Amino acid sequence: MKVSAALKSALIPAILSYTSEANAYLYNTTIQTKYGSVQGVPALNATCCSYLDGYESVTVWRSIPFAADTGGANRWKAPQPRAPWNTTYVADTFGSACPAGTAPYGSPDTVYDEDCLHVNIWTSANSTAEKRPVMIWSYPAGANNAWTMFDGGAMSLQDVVVVNYNYRTGPYGWLALPELFEESGNVTTGNYGILDQVAALKWVHENIADFGGDPDRITTVGQSAGSAAVYHTVNSPLAKGLIVGAIAESGIRDPRDPASTSLAEGYNNMSTSVSLSRELMDLLNVTTIKDLRNVSAYTINEYSGFTSFSNWRGTLDGYALPMTYWEELANGPANDVPLITGNTKDESGAGYGTNNTVDQFEKSINSTYGSYAGQFIKAYSSSNSTEASMNANLLARDASLVGSWNFGTCWSKTSSSPFYTYYWDHAPPGQERGAYHMSEIFYVFNNLYGTDLP
């Protein structure tokens, strides 16, 4: 077939334009990080995501290491530098999840390994020079950064660079011992998970410009235990100046709320964490840190379930977790940035199918509110089980709303940045738990392609 000169004149610019656009996607670009070069891959395809305009532009880099293996001699140490790699790292596969002891959630085919400190990055940028705002996501307890619920492909189409990461939890993240404190140079123990969170944030700050992100516009976001990570970042001098905003979903409450000690944002004092850690050592029949580091992760997982999974939590150490939440509110945060927090309607004690007798409801109030119980019983008066069940939900929901409001009132006294709160009451279709804990996440990420709900 012959092509006329006129047609050539019309086609060549169009062809060059198409080729330029195709090659502009960042999965066609090799990017240099502090440890070595990386290559991304297309994140979305027409099968899942043809309804998303621009889906073909999204690049994902899966499991880029931001620190060394946390096993062996590095177990219960701050994140250590990674050995550089000399070849291009093709970041096309999700890596292992961090072992967490008794993790009650997750896919049965999840692979757990202590070499787990890595980030995933999504962007639809066509150039590394775009300087888009960045969101770094901290996942809830028992999860990991490979969950489809946290897929950042669709969110990146809103001109945001999305990052999530793994961090240590359970006994790996929160074990505290005097020997480890001395080993650290009398700096910290019991907060290796928080140190991972800060290390991931610092890695993003140092490297994200090469992925089209703006290191001066990073917002930290998380849900449940991830919201505790957000609040730790806001309050930590270790993260000073690294963030411009924070969003804590289902986590931050008035420190005087009795539920604040047992929900995701709770923490232990040092003596509690040390006692819990000594109990685990006794069960494992070891007496030294060296011996403890030689115990397999499989065995630690088997024995760390001797107590409630939620008892493994951050430790008030004066360093990574520098002061109580009440003290932090009174003194103001280390990072005075705009903060958003809130709750879902059916969580933290509220939910569908609640069935309480009047006696059960009043006993719960008495055990929770002590000398204030009479006022609560009067305010939520119940004469039968139907009313008791209804009021149990109502009280839990009111506590969430009031707790957020009280926190914001305290925040405004010592912070110059604004505070916002939300209340999520949408019940996703195809389930019977209402606006349940975590129900907002698919909508936050706009990744409904990652769920089997209708």
Backbone torsions as a table, in degrees:
resi	resn	phi	psi	omega
1	MET	NA	129.4	177.9
2	LYS	-92.7	141.3	179.2
3	VAL	-113.5	127.7	-177.7
4	SER	-67.9	158.8	178.6
5	ALA	-61.4	-36.6	-179.6
6	ALA	-65.7	-42.4	-179.5
7	LEU	-67.2	-39.1	176.3
8	LYS	-58.5	-43.6	-179.6
9	SER	-60.2	-32.7	179.7
10	ALA	-80.9	-36.4	-173.7
11	LEU	-79.2	-38.8	-171.9
12	ILE	-59.2	-46.8	177.5
13	PRO	-60.9	-37.2	179.9
14	ALA	-66.6	-41.4	179.8
15	ILE	-65.3	-44.0	179.3
16	LEU	-63.7	-38.5	178.4
17	SER	-63.4	-44.5	179.9
18	TYR	-62.6	-44.2	-179.0
19	THR	-63.5	-40.2	179.5
20	SER	-62.6	-43.5	-180.0
21	GLU	-65.3	-43.1	-178.1
22	ALA	-62.8	-40.8	-177.4
23	ASN	-78.2	-12.9	-177.6
24	ALA	-76.1	-22.3	179.0
25	TYR	-58.5	138.6	-169.9
26	LEU	-71.6	-11.0	175.0
27	TYR	-72.6	-6.2	173.7
28	ASN	-98.0	10.0	-175.9
29	THR	-119.7	134.8	172.2
30	THR	-87.6	128.9	-175.0
31	ILE	-116.2	138.5	-178.9
32	GLN	-96.5	125.3	173.2
33	THR	-108.8	178.0	-177.2
34	LYS	-64.1	-21.1	-178.8
35	TYR	-106.4	-12.3	-179.6
36	GLY	156.0	175.0	-176.5
37	SER	-82.0	149.9	-178.7
38	VAL	-135.1	152.0	177.3
39	GLN	-125.4	127.7	177.8
40	GLY	-90.1	179.8	-180.0
41	VAL	-138.5	161.7	175.2
42	PRO	-59.3	136.1	-174.9
43	ALA	-89.7	-34.8	-172.9
44	LEU	-125.0	159.1	177.4
45	ASN	-136.7	172.1	-176.1
46	ALA	-65.8	-29.4	-177.8
47	THR	-60.5	-44.4	-178.2
48	CYS	-90.5	-30.3	-156.4
49	CYS	-138.1	23.2	-178.0
50	SER	-63.4	-20.9	179.0
51	TYR	-74.5	-10.9	179.8
52	LEU	-94.2	114.0	179.4
53	ASP	-60.7	126.1	177.3
54	GLY	86.0	12.3	-176.3
55	TYR	-54.8	-33.0	-175.4
56	GLU	-70.4	-11.3	-178.4
57	SER	-87.3	-9.4	-171.3
58	VAL	-81.3	128.0	175.2
59	THR	-106.7	142.3	172.8
60	VAL	-125.1	139.7	168.9
61	TRP	-115.1	117.1	-176.6
62	ARG	-100.6	132.1	169.7
63	SER	59.6	51.4	170.6
64	ILE	-80.2	120.5	-178.7
65	PRO	-64.5	136.3	173.2
66	PHE	-114.4	-1.8	177.3
67	ALA	-160.0	173.9	-177.1
68	ALA	-78.0	169.5	172.4
69	ASP	-52.3	133.8	-179.2
70	THR	-94.1	8.2	179.7
71	GLY	-88.0	176.6	176.2
72	GLY	59.2	-128.1	-177.2
73	ALA	-67.6	-18.4	179.6
74	ASN	-89.1	-4.4	178.5
75	ARG	-66.2	131.1	-177.3
76	TRP	63.1	39.0	168.7
77	LYS	-125.4	158.6	171.6
78	ALA	-57.6	152.8	179.4
79	PRO	-53.1	131.3	-177.4
80	GLN	-99.7	154.8	178.9
81	PRO	-60.7	145.8	178.9
82	ARG	-85.3	142.6	172.7
83	ALA	-67.8	130.2	-179.4
84	PRO	-62.1	153.0	173.8
85	TRP	-109.3	150.9	-173.4
86	ASN	-99.0	-22.7	178.2
87	THR	-101.4	167.7	179.7
88	THR	-73.5	126.9	-179.8
89	TYR	-84.9	113.1	178.6
90	VAL	-83.9	105.9	-171.0
91	ALA	-91.3	69.6	-173.9
92	ASP	-110.5	-1.5	-173.8
93	THR	-134.9	135.9	175.0
94	PHE	-66.1	140.7	-179.6
95	GLY	-90.2	-168.3	-176.6
96	SER	-73.9	154.5	171.8
97	ALA	-86.3	153.5	176.1
98	CYS	-74.3	132.5	174.9
99	PRO	-62.6	144.8	-173.6
100	ALA	-132.8	19.2	-175.6
101	GLY	78.2	-123.4	-178.6
102	THR	-90.2	82.9	178.6
103	ALA	-87.5	112.9	-174.9
104	PRO	-83.0	-4.2	-176.1
105	TYR	-115.6	-176.3	171.2
106	GLY	100.2	161.2	179.3
107	SER	-72.8	142.6	179.9
108	PRO	-64.3	-17.8	-180.0
109	ASP	-96.6	10.2	177.2
110	THR	-65.3	134.6	177.5
111	VAL	-97.4	126.3	179.8
112	TYR	-107.8	135.0	179.6
113	ASP	-156.7	147.7	-178.4
114	GLU	-75.6	-10.3	171.6
115	ASP	-88.3	77.7	-165.5
116	CYS	-131.2	-1.2	-175.0
117	LEU	-84.3	93.6	-179.5
118	HIS	-146.7	161.0	-179.3
119	VAL	-114.3	153.4	166.8
120	ASN	-114.1	141.8	-177.6
121	ILE	-132.0	134.0	174.6
122	TRP	-122.9	136.3	172.4
123	THR	-153.2	150.2	172.1
124	SER	-106.1	13.1	179.2
125	ALA	-62.5	144.7	176.0
126	ASN	-98.6	-3.2	-178.4
127	SER	-148.1	145.9	176.6
128	THR	-71.7	-8.7	-176.1
129	ALA	-96.4	9.2	-171.9
130	GLU	-74.5	-27.5	177.0
131	LYS	56.4	56.5	177.3
132	ARG	-81.4	154.5	174.4
133	PRO	-62.5	154.1	-172.1
134	VAL	-122.2	137.7	171.0
135	MET	-116.1	125.6	173.7
136	ILE	-110.2	123.7	-170.6
137	TRP	-104.0	131.3	174.2
138	SER	-108.9	123.8	-173.2
139	TYR	-81.8	163.6	179.1
140	PRO	-76.9	173.1	-176.9
141	ALA	-58.5	139.5	176.0
142	GLY	82.6	-4.5	-177.4
143	ALA	-97.1	-173.8	171.9
144	ASN	-154.2	171.9	-170.4
145	ASN	-78.8	1.6	178.4
146	ALA	-95.2	-4.4	-178.7
147	TRP	-61.1	135.4	178.5
148	THR	-62.5	-23.6	177.4
149	MET	-60.0	-25.9	-177.1
150	PHE	-107.4	18.0	178.4
151	ASP	-64.8	126.2	-174.0
152	GLY	-98.2	11.3	-175.8
153	GLY	-59.9	-50.1	-177.4
154	ALA	-69.1	-39.3	179.3
155	MET	-62.6	-33.9	-179.0
156	SER	-64.4	-21.0	176.9
157	LEU	-71.0	-9.9	173.4
158	GLN	-89.5	23.6	179.0
159	ASP	62.9	36.8	176.6
160	VAL	-120.6	137.4	170.3
161	VAL	-87.1	122.4	-175.0
162	VAL	-106.4	130.5	179.8
163	VAL	-129.0	135.6	163.8
164	ASN	-130.2	169.2	-169.5
165	TYR	-155.2	164.7	173.6
166	ASN	-100.1	150.8	174.1
167	TYR	-147.7	156.7	-176.4
168	ARG	-76.3	139.9	175.7
169	THR	-135.4	-170.8	-179.6
170	GLY	57.6	-152.2	-179.0
171	PRO	-64.5	-23.9	-179.9
172	TYR	-71.3	-32.6	-178.2
173	GLY	-94.5	-25.1	-167.3
174	TRP	-126.0	3.1	178.5
175	LEU	-63.3	134.5	-176.5
176	ALA	-131.3	129.5	178.9
177	LEU	-145.5	145.7	177.2
178	PRO	-56.8	-35.7	-180.0
179	GLU	-62.9	-38.4	178.5
180	LEU	-71.0	-34.2	176.6
181	PHE	-62.6	-45.7	178.4
182	GLU	-63.7	-41.3	-179.8
183	GLU	-60.4	-33.3	-178.7
184	SER	-78.0	0.4	-174.8
185	GLY	84.1	31.4	-178.6
186	ASN	58.7	41.5	-179.5
187	VAL	-104.6	-55.3	-174.1
188	THR	-160.1	158.3	164.9
189	THR	-157.2	152.0	176.3
190	GLY	90.3	5.7	-176.7
191	ASN	-137.7	40.6	-178.5
192	TYR	-66.8	-29.5	175.8
193	GLY	-64.6	-42.4	177.8
194	ILE	-65.8	-40.6	177.8
195	LEU	-62.4	-35.5	174.1
196	ASP	-63.3	-43.8	-179.2
197	GLN	-60.4	-43.4	179.3
198	VAL	-68.8	-39.0	179.5
199	ALA	-63.6	-40.0	177.5
200	ALA	-63.8	-43.2	179.0
201	LEU	-61.5	-43.0	179.6
202	LYS	-65.2	-39.2	177.8
203	TRP	-61.6	-44.5	178.9
204	VAL	-61.3	-45.0	-179.6
205	HIS	-59.9	-37.7	-176.9
206	GLU	-80.0	-26.0	-169.6
207	ASN	-117.4	-18.1	-166.5
208	ILE	-68.3	-22.0	178.1
209	ALA	-59.5	-31.3	-179.7
210	ASP	-77.0	-4.9	176.5
211	PHE	-111.1	15.8	179.7
212	GLY	86.3	10.7	-178.6
213	GLY	-101.6	162.1	179.4
214	ASP	-105.0	110.5	-178.3
215	PRO	-64.8	-14.0	179.0
216	ASP	-95.5	8.1	176.8
217	ARG	-136.7	62.2	179.5
218	ILE	-103.8	127.2	173.4
219	THR	-111.1	130.6	177.7
220	THR	-93.9	131.6	-173.5
221	VAL	-136.3	142.3	176.7
222	GLY	-166.2	165.2	-177.6
223	GLN	-127.7	139.4	178.2
224	SER	58.7	-119.0	176.5
225	ALA	-59.3	-29.1	174.9
226	GLY	-67.1	-28.5	176.6
227	SER	-71.8	-30.0	172.7
228	ALA	-63.7	-40.0	176.1
229	ALA	-59.9	-40.2	177.1
230	VAL	-60.5	-48.0	-177.0
231	TYR	-67.0	-36.7	175.6
232	HIS	-61.0	-40.3	179.4
233	THR	-64.9	-43.3	179.0
234	VAL	-59.4	-38.8	-173.9
235	ASN	-92.3	-6.1	-172.0
236	SER	-92.5	124.0	170.7
237	PRO	-59.9	-21.7	178.8
238	LEU	-65.3	-24.2	-179.0
239	ALA	-105.9	17.0	-174.4
240	LYS	-54.8	123.7	174.5
241	GLY	79.1	5.9	-175.4
242	LEU	-94.2	-12.9	-176.8
243	ILE	-128.6	155.4	176.2
244	VAL	-117.1	-3.9	179.3
245	GLY	-168.1	163.6	-177.3
246	ALA	-147.2	137.4	177.6
247	ILE	-129.5	115.8	-176.8
248	ALA	-115.2	107.0	-177.3
249	GLU	-92.8	123.6	175.8
250	SER	57.0	60.0	-179.5
251	GLY	-158.6	-45.5	-173.6
252	ILE	-87.1	126.0	-179.9
253	ARG	-134.1	164.4	171.8
254	ASP	-53.0	124.7	-178.4
255	PRO	-58.5	-19.6	179.1
256	ARG	-82.5	-9.9	177.8
257	ASP	-66.8	124.3	180.0
258	PRO	-54.7	-29.1	-178.5
259	ALA	-71.8	-17.5	-174.9
260	SER	-65.8	-21.4	179.8
261	THR	-80.6	-21.6	-174.8
262	SER	-109.2	-18.5	180.0
263	LEU	-82.2	-173.4	-168.0
264	ALA	-59.1	-32.8	-175.4
265	GLU	-83.4	2.0	-180.0
266	GLY	-66.3	159.8	176.9
267	TYR	-146.7	168.0	179.1
268	ASN	-105.3	151.3	165.8
269	ASN	-76.6	169.0	-172.1
270	MET	-62.4	-41.3	-176.6
271	SER	-64.8	-37.0	178.1
272	THR	-65.8	-45.3	180.0
273	SER	-63.7	-41.1	179.4
274	VAL	-66.0	-42.1	179.0
275	SER	-61.0	-44.4	178.4
276	LEU	-62.3	-40.7	-178.9
277	SER	-69.5	-39.0	177.2
278	ARG	-64.4	-36.7	179.2
279	GLU	-63.3	-40.4	177.3
280	LEU	-64.8	-41.4	178.3
281	MET	-60.7	-41.8	179.0
282	ASP	-61.6	-42.3	179.7
283	LEU	-65.5	-33.7	179.5
284	LEU	-84.5	-5.5	178.6
285	ASN	59.3	45.6	175.6
286	VAL	-125.8	154.8	-176.1
287	THR	-124.7	-11.7	-177.7
288	THR	-126.0	159.8	176.5
289	ILE	-63.4	-38.9	178.6
290	LYS	-58.5	-46.4	179.3
291	ASP	-64.3	-39.9	-178.7
292	LEU	-64.1	-36.2	178.8
293	ARG	-72.9	-18.7	178.2
294	ASN	-87.5	-9.5	176.4
295	VAL	-72.5	136.6	-178.5
296	SER	-67.1	151.9	176.9
297	ALA	-61.0	-34.8	178.9
298	TYR	-60.0	-44.3	-179.0
299	THR	-68.5	-41.6	177.2
300	ILE	-59.3	-42.2	178.2
301	ASN	-61.3	-39.9	-178.6
302	GLU	-64.2	-39.0	-173.5
303	TYR	-93.3	-19.8	-175.8
304	SER	-75.3	-3.7	175.6
305	GLY	-85.7	11.5	-178.9
306	PHE	-65.4	-17.6	179.3
307	THR	-134.3	177.1	-179.1
308	SER	-58.5	135.2	178.4
309	PHE	-53.4	-36.8	-174.9
310	SER	-72.8	-12.3	179.3
311	ASN	-70.7	-21.2	173.6
312	TRP	-80.7	110.5	-176.9
313	ARG	-152.6	173.1	-179.3
314	GLY	-56.5	159.2	-174.1
315	THR	-120.6	134.4	177.3
316	LEU	-72.2	96.2	-172.6
317	ASP	-113.8	-3.8	-179.7
318	GLY	77.8	5.1	-178.3
319	TYR	-130.1	-77.0	176.8
320	ALA	-70.4	-38.1	172.2
321	LEU	-117.3	88.2	-162.8
322	PRO	-71.5	-28.5	-177.6
323	MET	-158.3	169.1	178.7
324	THR	-63.8	159.3	178.6
325	TYR	-62.3	-35.0	178.5
326	TRP	-64.9	-42.4	177.6
327	GLU	-64.6	-38.3	179.7
328	GLU	-64.9	-39.6	176.2
329	LEU	-65.2	-38.7	-178.4
330	ALA	-70.0	-33.4	-176.0
331	ASN	-95.1	-18.3	-175.2
332	GLY	91.9	149.6	-174.8
333	PRO	-75.7	155.3	174.9
334	ALA	-64.2	-34.3	177.8
335	ASN	-115.0	98.5	-176.9
336	ASP	-83.4	87.6	-176.0
337	VAL	-128.1	159.1	175.2
338	PRO	-56.0	137.8	-174.7
339	LEU	-130.4	133.4	174.9
340	ILE	-118.1	133.2	172.5
341	THR	-145.0	165.1	179.6
342	GLY	175.7	-172.6	-175.5
343	ASN	-140.7	164.4	170.2
344	THR	-94.9	157.7	-173.3
345	LYS	-63.6	-40.8	-172.0
346	ASP	-110.3	66.0	176.8
347	GLU	-149.2	175.3	175.6
348	SER	55.3	41.3	177.9
349	GLY	107.4	-16.5	177.5
350	ALA	-99.8	150.2	178.2
351	GLY	172.3	167.8	177.8
352	TYR	-73.0	151.5	174.4
353	GLY	78.5	14.3	177.7
354	THR	-64.5	134.9	-177.3
355	ASN	-139.0	95.1	-177.9
356	ASN	-119.6	141.8	167.6
357	THR	-83.2	165.5	177.6
358	VAL	-59.8	-41.8	-179.0
359	ASP	-63.4	-43.0	179.4
360	GLN	-63.1	-43.2	-178.6
361	PHE	-63.2	-45.0	-178.0
362	GLU	-70.5	-35.4	175.6
363	LYS	-63.1	-39.5	178.3
364	SER	-63.4	-42.6	178.4
365	ILE	-63.5	-44.3	-179.9
366	ASN	-61.3	-42.9	-178.0
367	SER	-72.6	-26.3	-177.0
368	THR	-88.0	-42.3	-168.3
369	TYR	-110.7	-0.8	171.8
370	GLY	52.2	-122.6	-175.2
371	SER	-65.8	-15.9	178.1
372	TYR	-90.9	-2.5	-172.2
373	ALA	-57.4	-41.1	-178.7
374	GLY	-58.2	-39.2	178.9
375	GLN	-66.8	-37.6	178.8
376	PHE	-69.1	-42.2	-179.7
377	ILE	-62.4	-37.5	178.2
378	LYS	-68.7	-42.4	-178.0
379	ALA	-69.6	-30.3	-178.8
380	TYR	-117.7	48.0	-176.0
381	SER	-57.2	132.3	-177.5
382	SER	-134.7	128.1	-179.1
383	SER	-105.8	-7.4	179.1
384	ASN	-153.4	173.8	-174.5
385	SER	-66.4	-31.9	178.4
386	THR	-63.6	-46.2	178.4
387	GLU	-67.2	-38.8	179.4
388	ALA	-62.4	-43.0	179.0
389	SER	-65.9	-43.7	179.5
390	MET	-63.1	-43.6	-177.6
391	ASN	-73.5	-27.7	174.5
392	ALA	-61.3	-43.5	176.6
393	ASN	-66.4	-43.7	-178.0
394	LEU	-62.4	-41.7	179.7
395	LEU	-64.3	-43.5	179.8
396	ALA	-62.2	-41.3	179.8
397	ARG	-68.4	-42.0	177.9
398	ASP	-61.7	-39.3	-179.4
399	ALA	-63.0	-38.9	177.8
400	SER	-63.5	-46.5	-178.7
401	LEU	-65.4	-46.8	-177.9
402	VAL	-68.5	-37.7	179.1
403	GLY	-60.6	-43.0	178.0
404	SER	-65.3	-42.1	-179.3
405	TRP	-64.4	-44.8	178.7
406	ASN	-61.3	-43.1	178.9
407	PHE	-59.6	-46.7	-179.5
408	GLY	-61.1	-37.9	178.1
409	THR	-62.8	-43.6	177.9
410	CYS	-67.0	-42.0	180.0
411	TRP	-57.0	-43.0	-174.3
412	SER	-67.1	-18.0	-178.0
413	LYS	-77.9	-27.0	-175.8
414	THR	-122.4	-0.2	-178.1
415	SER	-120.6	145.1	177.0
416	SER	-92.2	-19.5	-178.4
417	SER	-79.0	151.4	-178.5
418	PRO	-71.8	158.2	179.0
419	PHE	-124.9	135.1	179.2
420	TYR	-127.6	151.4	175.5
421	THR	-134.9	153.8	178.7
422	TYR	-134.2	166.4	175.7
423	TYR	-140.3	114.9	-174.1
424	TRP	-94.8	114.8	-176.9
425	ASP	-121.6	12.8	179.8
426	HIS	-83.3	123.3	176.1
427	ALA	-92.7	112.9	179.4
428	PRO	-59.9	148.2	179.3
429	PRO	-69.8	160.4	173.4
430	GLY	83.5	16.2	178.6
431	GLN	-154.0	168.1	-172.5
432	GLU	-123.6	28.3	-179.5
433	ARG	-107.5	5.4	179.2
434	GLY	73.1	-147.8	176.2
435	ALA	-84.9	72.7	-168.4
436	TYR	-76.6	167.2	176.3
437	HIS	-55.6	123.8	-178.4
438	MET	85.8	-0.4	-174.5
439	SER	-69.0	-17.1	-178.8
440	GLU	-84.2	-14.1	-167.2
441	ILE	-64.5	-44.6	178.9
442	PHE	-57.9	-34.3	-178.7
443	TYR	-77.4	-36.9	175.9
444	VAL	-58.2	-46.1	-178.6
445	PHE	-84.0	-12.2	-176.7
446	ASN	57.7	31.0	-176.7
447	ASN	-109.6	52.9	179.7
448	LEU	-61.4	-15.0	174.0
449	TYR	-66.2	-11.9	-178.2
450	GLY	-96.0	7.7	-179.4
451	THR	-124.2	155.7	174.8
452	ASP	-98.9	7.0	174.5
453	LEU	-72.5	153.4	-177.9
454	PRO	-68.5	NA	NA
